[in-house]
Amino acid sequence: MWENHKFTIIAVLAVAVIGLMTIVVVPETHQGVKIRAGEPVYTINQFNPDDPYGQTEAGIWYRIPIYERIQMVDRRVLDLDMEREQVLAVDQQRLEVDAYARFRIIDPVLMVQSTGDEGRLRTQLEPILRSVLRQELGRRTFADLLSDARTTAMANITAQLDQSARQYGAQVLDVRIKRADLPDGTPLQAAFNRMESDRLEEAETIRAGGRRDARIIRAEADAEAARIYADAYNKDPEFYDFYRAMQSYRAAFETGDGESSIIMSPENEYLRQFQGR
């Protein structure tokens, strides 16, 4: 049989091999970039947030062997882990920061043209993430990372990294800080001492402001009391004189431990209120 049909068998096998080389299966989880003569020209199953799962372009596709090939690009959300980076905050605190970003490839053709594959894309994005992180956190204090200001900082970092990632066909969805600590050892203790000094200085500033406000309030109250006394004197000078004398007597006679004696002449001007009208 081989002697009689060997050319036919070889032809069938060749057609089968060519057929297998022609057929390509693009899964739901990937996008296929058709590369023609070394140039990416078309995307199969490109990500679209409006496409429901199971109703995309995934499935069997065809290519011209040798002349065309299809490169698979992940369609899912990808992670970019940044190695620990030392950042100098605006308050001169040195921080050890671990961060990560989540991104998706939205233009596979541009990604293949600019970087080649996901691995090289991560290599391009990581130094950008480091630079943006240093710039943004360098404008903030260590205390900001422990407050609501951290959310604003992360939003700014995400926006800046996304702007740079667009030129590689990627979209940055989120950036998060996993850990932000002070360095171990002597720098850590020095940072704690500096933070303690800053808080003591801040507390003294607050106390000084409180003392200033108290003096202002007391002065305003004294002025108001003087105005009230003046109004009372203008309305009834004799009653005002009597009232002030009673206050003076109370202040003079109630002082001490009760065993002291005060000897004064009945005709003394200070005791005039005891003489009646």
The 8 nearest C-alpha neighbors of each residue, nearest first, counted from 0:
[[1, 3, 2, 4, 5, 8, 7, 6],
 [0, 2, 5, 4, 3, 8, 6, 7],
 [1, 3, 0, 5, 4, 6, 8, 7],
 [2, 4, 0, 1, 5, 6, 7, 8],
 [5, 3, 7, 1, 6, 2, 0, 8],
 [6, 4, 1, 8, 7, 2, 9, 3],
 [7, 5, 9, 8, 4, 10, 3, 1],
 [6, 8, 10, 4, 5, 9, 11, 12],
 [9, 7, 5, 11, 10, 6, 4, 12],
 [8, 10, 6, 12, 7, 11, 13, 5],
 [9, 11, 13, 7, 8, 12, 6, 14],
 [12, 10, 14, 8, 13, 9, 15, 7],
 [13, 11, 15, 9, 14, 10, 16, 8],
 [12, 14, 10, 16, 11, 15, 9, 17],
 [13, 15, 17, 11, 12, 16, 18, 10],
 [16, 14, 18, 12, 13, 17, 11, 19],
 [17, 15, 19, 13, 18, 14, 12, 20],
 [16, 18, 20, 14, 19, 15, 21, 13],
 [19, 17, 15, 21, 16, 20, 14, 22],
 [18, 20, 16, 21, 22, 17, 15, 23],
 [21, 19, 17, 18, 22, 64, 16, 23],
 [20, 22, 18, 62, 61, 19, 64, 63],
 [21, 23, 61, 19, 20, 60, 18, 62],
 [22, 24, 60, 59, 61, 25, 21, 62],
 [23, 25, 59, 58, 60, 26, 22, 57],
 [24, 26, 58, 57, 31, 59, 23, 29],
 [27, 25, 57, 28, 29, 58, 24, 30],
 [28, 26, 57, 29, 25, 53, 55, 44],
 [27, 29, 74, 26, 75, 73, 30, 25],
 [30, 28, 73, 74, 72, 26, 27, 71],
 [29, 31, 72, 44, 45, 43, 74, 71],
 [30, 32, 71, 43, 70, 42, 69, 72],
 [33, 31, 42, 70, 69, 41, 34, 43],
 [34, 32, 69, 41, 39, 68, 40, 42],
 [33, 35, 39, 38, 68, 67, 37, 69],
 [36, 34, 67, 38, 37, 66, 39, 33],
 [35, 37, 38, 66, 67, 34, 39, 65],
 [36, 38, 35, 34, 39, 67, 66, 68],
 [37, 39, 34, 35, 36, 40, 112, 33],
 [40, 38, 34, 33, 108, 35, 41, 32],
 [39, 41, 34, 33, 38, 35, 108, 42],
 [40, 42, 33, 32, 39, 43, 108, 34],
 [43, 41, 32, 31, 45, 33, 44, 108],
 [42, 44, 31, 45, 30, 32, 56, 41],
 [43, 45, 56, 30, 57, 55, 46, 42],
 [46, 44, 30, 43, 42, 47, 105, 31],
 [47, 45, 105, 74, 44, 48, 30, 50],
 [46, 48, 49, 50, 45, 105, 44, 55],
 [49, 47, 50, 46, 51, 52, 45, 105],
 [48, 50, 47, 51, 46, 52, 55, 54],
 [49, 51, 47, 48, 55, 52, 54, 46],
 [52, 50, 54, 53, 49, 55, 48, 47],
 [51, 53, 54, 50, 55, 27, 49, 48],
 [52, 54, 55, 51, 27, 57, 50, 56],
 [55, 53, 52, 51, 50, 56, 57, 27],
 [54, 56, 57, 53, 44, 50, 52, 51],
 [57, 55, 44, 58, 43, 54, 45, 27],
 [56, 58, 25, 27, 26, 44, 55, 59],
 [59, 57, 25, 24, 26, 56, 60, 27],
 [58, 60, 24, 23, 25, 22, 61, 57],
 [61, 59, 23, 22, 24, 58, 62, 25],
 [60, 62, 22, 21, 23, 59, 63, 24],
 [63, 61, 21, 67, 64, 68, 22, 60],
 [62, 64, 67, 66, 21, 65, 61, 68],
 [65, 63, 66, 21, 67, 20, 62, 68],
 [64, 66, 67, 63, 68, 36, 20, 62],
 [67, 65, 64, 36, 63, 35, 68, 62],
 [68, 66, 35, 63, 65, 34, 64, 62],
 [67, 69, 34, 33, 62, 70, 35, 66],
 [68, 70, 33, 32, 31, 34, 71, 67],
 [71, 69, 32, 31, 72, 33, 68, 34],
 [70, 72, 31, 30, 29, 32, 69, 73],
 [73, 71, 30, 29, 31, 74, 70, 107],
 [72, 74, 29, 75, 30, 28, 71, 104],
 [73, 75, 29, 28, 30, 46, 72, 104],
 [76, 74, 73, 77, 28, 103, 29, 104],
 [75, 77, 103, 102, 101, 78, 74, 104],
 [76, 78, 102, 101, 103, 75, 79, 73],
 [79, 77, 101, 100, 80, 102, 76, 99],
 [78, 80, 100, 99, 101, 81, 121, 77],
 [81, 79, 99, 78, 82, 98, 100, 125],
 [82, 80, 98, 99, 125, 97, 83, 79],
 [81, 83, 84, 97, 80, 98, 96, 99],
 [82, 84, 97, 96, 95, 81, 85, 98],
 [85, 83, 96, 95, 82, 86, 97, 129],
 [84, 86, 95, 94, 96, 93, 83, 87],
 [85, 87, 94, 93, 133, 88, 84, 95],
 [86, 88, 93, 137, 92, 91, 94, 89],
 [89, 87, 137, 92, 91, 140, 90, 139],
 [88, 90, 139, 140, 138, 137, 91, 87],
 [89, 91, 140, 88, 92, 141, 139, 87],
 [92, 90, 88, 89, 87, 93, 140, 190],
 [91, 93, 88, 90, 87, 94, 190, 141],
 [94, 92, 87, 86, 181, 88, 91, 85],
 [95, 93, 181, 86, 85, 180, 96, 92],
 [94, 96, 85, 180, 179, 84, 181, 182],
 [95, 97, 179, 84, 83, 178, 94, 85],
 [98, 96, 83, 178, 177, 176, 82, 81],
 [99, 97, 176, 177, 81, 175, 96, 80],
 [98, 100, 80, 79, 81, 175, 174, 176],
 [101, 99, 174, 79, 173, 78, 175, 102],
 [102, 100, 78, 173, 172, 77, 171, 79],
 [101, 103, 171, 172, 77, 170, 76, 78],
 [102, 104, 76, 170, 169, 77, 105, 75],
 [105, 103, 169, 106, 168, 170, 107, 74],
 [104, 106, 169, 168, 46, 103, 107, 170],
 [107, 105, 168, 109, 108, 104, 110, 169],
 [106, 108, 110, 109, 111, 105, 104, 168],
 [109, 107, 111, 110, 106, 39, 112, 32],
 [110, 108, 112, 168, 107, 111, 106, 113],
 [109, 111, 168, 107, 167, 113, 108, 112],
 [112, 110, 115, 108, 109, 114, 113, 116],
 [111, 113, 109, 110, 114, 115, 108, 39],
 [112, 114, 110, 111, 167, 109, 115, 166],
 [115, 113, 111, 119, 120, 110, 116, 112],
 [114, 116, 111, 112, 113, 110, 119, 117],
 [115, 117, 118, 119, 114, 111, 120, 110],
 [118, 116, 120, 119, 121, 115, 72, 114],
 [117, 119, 121, 120, 116, 122, 115, 114],
 [120, 118, 122, 121, 117, 114, 116, 123],
 [119, 121, 117, 123, 122, 118, 114, 124],
 [122, 120, 124, 118, 123, 119, 125, 117],
 [121, 123, 119, 120, 125, 124, 118, 126],
 [122, 124, 120, 121, 125, 119, 126, 127],
 [123, 125, 121, 127, 122, 126, 128, 120],
 [124, 126, 128, 127, 122, 123, 121, 129],
 [127, 125, 129, 128, 124, 130, 123, 122],
 [128, 126, 130, 124, 125, 129, 131, 160],
 [127, 129, 125, 131, 126, 130, 132, 124],
 [130, 128, 126, 132, 127, 131, 133, 125],
 [129, 131, 127, 133, 132, 128, 126, 134],
 [132, 130, 134, 128, 133, 129, 135, 156],
 [131, 133, 129, 135, 130, 134, 128, 136],
 [134, 132, 130, 136, 131, 137, 135, 86],
 [133, 135, 137, 131, 132, 136, 130, 138],
 [136, 134, 132, 137, 138, 133, 131, 152],
 [135, 137, 139, 138, 133, 134, 132, 88],
 [138, 136, 88, 134, 89, 135, 139, 133],
 [137, 139, 136, 89, 135, 88, 134, 140],
 [140, 138, 136, 89, 137, 88, 143, 141],
 [141, 139, 143, 142, 89, 88, 90, 138],
 [140, 142, 143, 144, 88, 92, 139, 145],
 [141, 143, 145, 140, 144, 146, 139, 148],
 [144, 142, 146, 140, 145, 148, 141, 149],
 [145, 143, 149, 142, 141, 146, 148, 140],
 [144, 146, 142, 143, 149, 147, 141, 148],
 [147, 145, 143, 148, 144, 149, 142, 150],
 [146, 148, 149, 150, 145, 143, 151, 144],
 [149, 147, 151, 143, 146, 150, 152, 144],
 [148, 150, 144, 152, 147, 151, 143, 146],
 [151, 149, 153, 148, 152, 147, 154, 146],
 [150, 152, 154, 148, 149, 153, 155, 147],
 [151, 153, 149, 155, 150, 154, 156, 148],
 [154, 152, 156, 150, 155, 151, 157, 149],
 [155, 153, 151, 157, 152, 156, 158, 150],
 [154, 156, 158, 152, 153, 157, 159, 151],
 [155, 157, 153, 159, 154, 158, 160, 131],
 [158, 156, 154, 160, 155, 174, 159, 173],
 [157, 159, 161, 155, 156, 160, 154, 162],
 [160, 158, 162, 156, 161, 157, 155, 163],
 [159, 161, 163, 157, 162, 158, 156, 164],
 [162, 160, 171, 164, 158, 163, 159, 170],
 [163, 161, 159, 160, 165, 164, 158, 166],
 [162, 164, 160, 161, 165, 166, 159, 127],
 [165, 163, 161, 169, 167, 166, 162, 160],
 [164, 166, 168, 169, 167, 163, 162, 170],
 [167, 165, 164, 168, 163, 169, 162, 109],
 [168, 166, 110, 165, 164, 169, 113, 109],
 [167, 169, 106, 110, 165, 109, 166, 105],
 [170, 168, 104, 165, 164, 105, 103, 167],
 [169, 171, 103, 102, 161, 165, 164, 104],
 [172, 170, 102, 161, 173, 101, 103, 169],
 [173, 171, 102, 101, 170, 174, 157, 103],
 [172, 174, 101, 100, 157, 171, 175, 102],
 [175, 173, 100, 157, 99, 153, 101, 156],
 [174, 176, 99, 98, 177, 100, 153, 173],
 [177, 175, 98, 178, 97, 99, 174, 96],
 [178, 176, 98, 97, 175, 179, 99, 96],
 [177, 179, 97, 176, 96, 180, 98, 95],
 [180, 178, 96, 95, 94, 97, 181, 176],
 [181, 179, 95, 94, 182, 178, 96, 183],
 [180, 182, 94, 187, 95, 93, 183, 179],
 [183, 181, 187, 95, 186, 180, 94, 184],
 [182, 184, 187, 181, 186, 185, 188, 180],
 [183, 185, 187, 186, 182, 188, 189, 181],
 [184, 186, 188, 187, 189, 183, 182, 190],
 [187, 185, 189, 188, 184, 190, 182, 183],
 [186, 188, 190, 185, 183, 189, 182, 184],
 [189, 187, 191, 185, 190, 186, 192, 184],
 [188, 190, 186, 192, 191, 187, 185, 193],
 [189, 191, 193, 187, 188, 192, 186, 194],
 [190, 192, 194, 188, 193, 189, 195, 187],
 [193, 191, 195, 189, 194, 190, 196, 188],
 [192, 194, 190, 196, 195, 191, 197, 189],
 [193, 195, 191, 197, 192, 196, 190, 198],
 [196, 194, 192, 198, 193, 197, 191, 199],
 [197, 195, 193, 199, 198, 194, 200, 192],
 [196, 198, 194, 200, 195, 199, 201, 193],
 [197, 199, 201, 195, 200, 196, 202, 194],
 [200, 198, 202, 196, 201, 197, 203, 195],
 [199, 201, 197, 203, 198, 202, 196, 204],
 [200, 202, 198, 204, 199, 203, 197, 205],
 [203, 201, 199, 205, 204, 200, 198, 206],
 [204, 202, 206, 200, 205, 201, 207, 199],
 [203, 205, 201, 207, 202, 206, 208, 200],
 [204, 206, 208, 202, 203, 207, 209, 201],
 [207, 205, 209, 203, 208, 204, 210, 202],
 [208, 206, 204, 210, 209, 205, 203, 211],
 [207, 209, 211, 205, 206, 210, 212, 204],
 [210, 208, 206, 212, 207, 211, 213, 205],
 [211, 209, 213, 207, 208, 212, 206, 214],
 [210, 212, 208, 214, 213, 209, 207, 215],
 [211, 213, 215, 209, 214, 210, 216, 208],
 [214, 212, 210, 216, 211, 215, 217, 209],
 [215, 213, 217, 211, 212, 216, 218, 210],
 [214, 216, 212, 218, 213, 217, 219, 211],
 [217, 215, 213, 219, 218, 214, 220, 212],
 [218, 216, 220, 214, 219, 215, 213, 221],
 [219, 217, 221, 215, 220, 216, 214, 222],
 [218, 220, 222, 216, 217, 221, 215, 223],
 [221, 219, 223, 217, 222, 218, 216, 224],
 [222, 220, 224, 218, 223, 219, 225, 217],
 [221, 223, 219, 225, 220, 224, 218, 226],
 [222, 224, 220, 226, 221, 225, 219, 227],
 [225, 223, 221, 227, 226, 222, 220, 228],
 [226, 224, 228, 222, 227, 223, 229, 221],
 [225, 227, 229, 223, 224, 228, 230, 222],
 [226, 228, 224, 230, 229, 225, 231, 223],
 [229, 227, 225, 231, 226, 230, 232, 224],
 [230, 228, 226, 232, 227, 231, 225, 233],
 [229, 231, 227, 233, 228, 232, 226, 234],
 [230, 232, 228, 234, 229, 233, 227, 235],
 [233, 231, 236, 229, 239, 235, 234, 230],
 [232, 234, 230, 231, 235, 236, 229, 228],
 [233, 235, 231, 232, 230, 236, 229, 239],
 [236, 234, 232, 238, 237, 233, 231, 239],
 [237, 235, 232, 239, 238, 233, 240, 234],
 [238, 236, 240, 239, 235, 241, 232, 242],
 [239, 237, 241, 240, 235, 236, 242, 232],
 [238, 240, 236, 242, 232, 241, 237, 243],
 [241, 239, 237, 243, 238, 242, 236, 244],
 [240, 242, 238, 244, 239, 243, 237, 245],
 [243, 241, 239, 245, 244, 240, 238, 246],
 [242, 244, 246, 240, 245, 241, 239, 247],
 [243, 245, 247, 241, 246, 242, 240, 248],
 [246, 244, 248, 242, 247, 243, 249, 241],
 [245, 247, 243, 249, 244, 248, 250, 242],
 [246, 248, 244, 250, 245, 249, 251, 243],
 [249, 247, 251, 245, 250, 246, 252, 244],
 [248, 250, 246, 247, 252, 251, 253, 245],
 [249, 251, 247, 248, 253, 252, 246, 254],
 [252, 250, 248, 249, 253, 254, 247, 246],
 [251, 253, 249, 254, 248, 250, 255, 261],
 [254, 252, 249, 250, 251, 255, 257, 248],
 [255, 253, 252, 251, 250, 256, 257, 249],
 [254, 256, 257, 253, 259, 258, 252, 251],
 [255, 257, 258, 254, 259, 253, 252, 260],
 [258, 256, 255, 259, 254, 253, 260, 252],
 [259, 257, 256, 260, 255, 254, 261, 253],
 [260, 258, 257, 261, 255, 256, 254, 252],
 [261, 259, 262, 258, 257, 252, 263, 255],
 [260, 262, 263, 259, 252, 251, 258, 264],
 [263, 261, 260, 264, 265, 259, 267, 270],
 [262, 264, 265, 261, 267, 266, 270, 269],
 [263, 265, 267, 266, 262, 270, 268, 269],
 [266, 264, 267, 263, 270, 271, 274, 268],
 [265, 267, 264, 268, 270, 271, 263, 269],
 [268, 266, 264, 269, 265, 270, 263, 271],
 [267, 269, 271, 270, 266, 265, 272, 264],
 [268, 270, 267, 271, 272, 244, 266, 263],
 [271, 269, 268, 272, 267, 273, 265, 266],
 [270, 272, 268, 274, 273, 269, 267, 266],
 [271, 273, 274, 270, 275, 241, 244, 276],
 [274, 272, 271, 275, 270, 265, 276, 269],
 [273, 275, 271, 272, 276, 270, 265, 266],
 [276, 274, 273, 272, 271, 270, 241, 237],
 [275, 274, 272, 273, 271, 237, 241, 238]]
